[in-house]
């Protein structure tokens, strides 16, 4: 069995998609149980807001590479269809480069912030959950997404559509 870029992409899509789906289901279940307990039992789950926030971080950053790899970002193309194909290709390359550079910068800043979070020993307020793994998770997946955009910017022109 040969492991090529397509197989790696499909495997990473399955992994990140599975993580995102599991987290989304967990958020739904947590919210349901929390609301149920609040109105029926009279007490909410301690730290449920913090747990939801941390799950949201995982959900967003696990989904970011998926959306970028499949070009499923929300776009508005008011004039793109009127432009010649070569101009559209150049605009797509520029857009991927800008996204890649922005995500690379964001990844670098988050990595530095992760170091500060480790040094300060930052934790959440109610449950005292250590925050540095989440910051590094965000940084790594922002880097992966930046690399996806750079790859898309420099792929063959016939692949740009």
C-alpha positions as CSV (number, residue, x, y, z in Angstrom):
1,X,0.0,0.0,0.0
2,X,1.4,3.4,-1.1
3,X,0.8,6.4,1.2
4,X,0.5,9.4,-1.0
5,X,-0.6,13.0,-0.4
6,X,-4.2,12.1,-1.2
7,X,-4.3,9.3,1.4
8,X,-2.7,11.5,4.0
9,X,-5.2,14.2,3.3
10,X,-8.1,11.8,3.6
11,X,-6.7,10.3,6.8
12,X,-6.2,13.8,8.3
13,X,-9.7,14.8,7.2
14,X,-11.1,11.7,8.9
15,X,-9.2,12.3,12.1
16,X,-9.9,16.1,12.4
17,X,-13.5,15.5,11.2
18,X,-14.0,12.8,13.8
19,X,-12.5,15.1,16.5
20,X,-14.8,18.0,15.5
21,X,-17.9,15.7,15.4
22,X,-17.2,14.3,18.8
23,X,-16.6,17.7,20.3
24,X,-19.7,19.1,18.8
25,X,-21.7,16.2,20.1
26,X,-20.1,16.6,23.5
27,X,-21.0,20.3,23.5
28,X,-24.6,19.5,22.6
29,X,-24.8,16.8,25.3
30,X,-23.2,19.1,28.0
31,X,-25.6,21.9,27.2
32,X,-28.6,19.6,27.3
33,X,-27.6,18.1,30.6
34,X,-26.7,21.5,32.0
35,X,-30.0,23.1,31.0
36,X,-31.9,20.1,32.3
37,X,-30.2,20.2,35.6
38,X,-30.6,23.9,35.9
39,X,-34.4,23.8,35.4
40,X,-35.3,20.4,36.9
41,X,-32.7,20.0,39.7
42,X,-32.1,23.7,40.3
43,X,-28.3,23.5,39.9
44,X,-26.1,23.7,36.9
45,X,-23.0,21.7,36.1
46,X,-20.0,23.4,37.8
47,X,-17.7,24.8,35.1
48,X,-19.9,23.9,32.1
49,X,-19.2,27.3,30.6
50,X,-15.4,26.7,30.8
51,X,-15.8,23.3,29.4
52,X,-17.8,24.6,26.5
53,X,-15.2,27.3,25.8
54,X,-12.4,24.8,25.7
55,X,-14.4,22.5,23.5
56,X,-15.1,25.4,21.2
57,X,-11.4,26.0,20.8
58,X,-10.8,22.4,19.8
59,X,-13.8,22.5,17.4
60,X,-12.8,25.7,15.6
61,X,-9.1,24.8,15.2
62,X,-9.8,21.2,14.2
63,X,-12.2,22.5,11.6
64,X,-9.9,25.2,10.2
65,X,-7.6,22.9,8.2
66,X,-10.6,20.9,6.9
67,X,-12.3,24.0,5.6
68,X,-9.1,25.4,4.1
69,X,-8.1,22.1,2.4
70,X,-11.5,21.7,0.8
71,X,-11.9,25.5,-0.1
72,X,-15.1,25.6,1.9
73,X,-14.7,29.1,3.3
74,X,-17.5,31.5,3.0
75,X,-16.8,33.7,0.0
76,X,-18.5,36.5,-1.9
77,X,-17.7,36.7,-5.5
78,X,-19.5,39.7,-6.9
79,X,-17.2,40.3,-9.8
80,X,-15.0,37.2,-10.0
81,X,-17.2,35.5,-12.6
82,X,-16.7,38.5,-14.9
83,X,-12.9,38.3,-14.8
84,X,-10.8,36.3,-17.3
85,X,-9.6,32.9,-16.0
86,X,-5.9,33.9,-15.7
87,X,-6.9,36.9,-13.5
88,X,-9.0,34.6,-11.3
89,X,-6.1,32.3,-10.9
90,X,-3.8,35.1,-9.9
91,X,-6.4,36.4,-7.4
92,X,-6.7,32.9,-5.9
93,X,-2.9,32.6,-5.5
94,X,-2.8,36.0,-3.8
95,X,-5.7,35.1,-1.5
96,X,-4.0,31.8,-0.5
97,X,-0.7,33.6,0.1
98,X,-2.3,36.3,2.2
99,X,-4.2,33.6,4.2
100,X,-1.0,31.6,4.6
101,X,1.0,34.5,5.8
102,X,-1.7,35.7,8.2
103,X,-2.1,32.1,9.7
104,X,1.7,31.7,9.9
105,X,1.9,35.0,11.9
106,X,-1.0,33.9,14.1
107,X,0.6,30.5,14.7
108,X,3.9,32.2,15.7
109,X,2.1,34.6,18.1
110,X,0.1,31.8,19.7
111,X,3.2,29.7,20.1
112,X,4.8,32.6,22.0
113,X,1.7,33.0,24.0
114,X,1.8,29.3,24.8
115,X,5.2,29.9,26.4
116,X,3.8,32.7,28.5
117,X,0.9,30.6,29.6
118,X,3.3,27.8,30.7
119,X,5.5,30.3,32.6
120,X,2.6,31.9,34.4
121,X,0.8,28.5,35.0
122,X,-2.5,29.9,33.7
123,X,-5.6,27.8,34.4
124,X,-9.3,28.3,34.1
125,X,-11.1,30.1,36.9
126,X,-13.6,27.5,38.1
127,X,-12.1,24.1,37.2
128,X,-8.4,25.0,37.2
129,X,-7.9,23.4,33.8
130,X,-4.3,24.0,32.6
131,X,-4.5,26.2,29.4
132,X,-1.1,25.7,27.7
133,X,-2.1,22.5,25.8
134,X,-5.0,24.4,24.2
135,X,-2.8,27.3,23.2
136,X,-0.2,25.0,21.6
137,X,-3.0,23.0,19.9
138,X,-4.3,26.2,18.3
139,X,-0.8,27.2,17.2
140,X,0.0,23.9,15.6
141,X,-3.3,23.7,13.7
142,X,-3.0,27.3,12.6
143,X,0.5,26.3,11.2
144,X,-1.0,23.3,9.4
145,X,-3.7,25.5,7.9
146,X,-1.0,28.0,6.8
147,X,0.9,25.2,5.1
148,X,-2.3,24.1,3.3
149,X,-2.8,27.7,1.9
150,X,0.9,27.9,0.8
151,X,0.5,24.5,-0.9
152,X,-2.6,25.7,-2.6
153,X,-0.9,28.9,-3.7
154,X,2.0,27.1,-5.4
155,X,0.2,24.1,-6.9
156,X,-0.1,23.7,-10.7
157,X,-2.2,26.4,-12.5
158,X,-4.5,23.7,-14.0
159,X,-5.5,22.7,-10.5
160,X,-6.8,26.2,-9.7
161,X,-10.0,25.9,-11.7
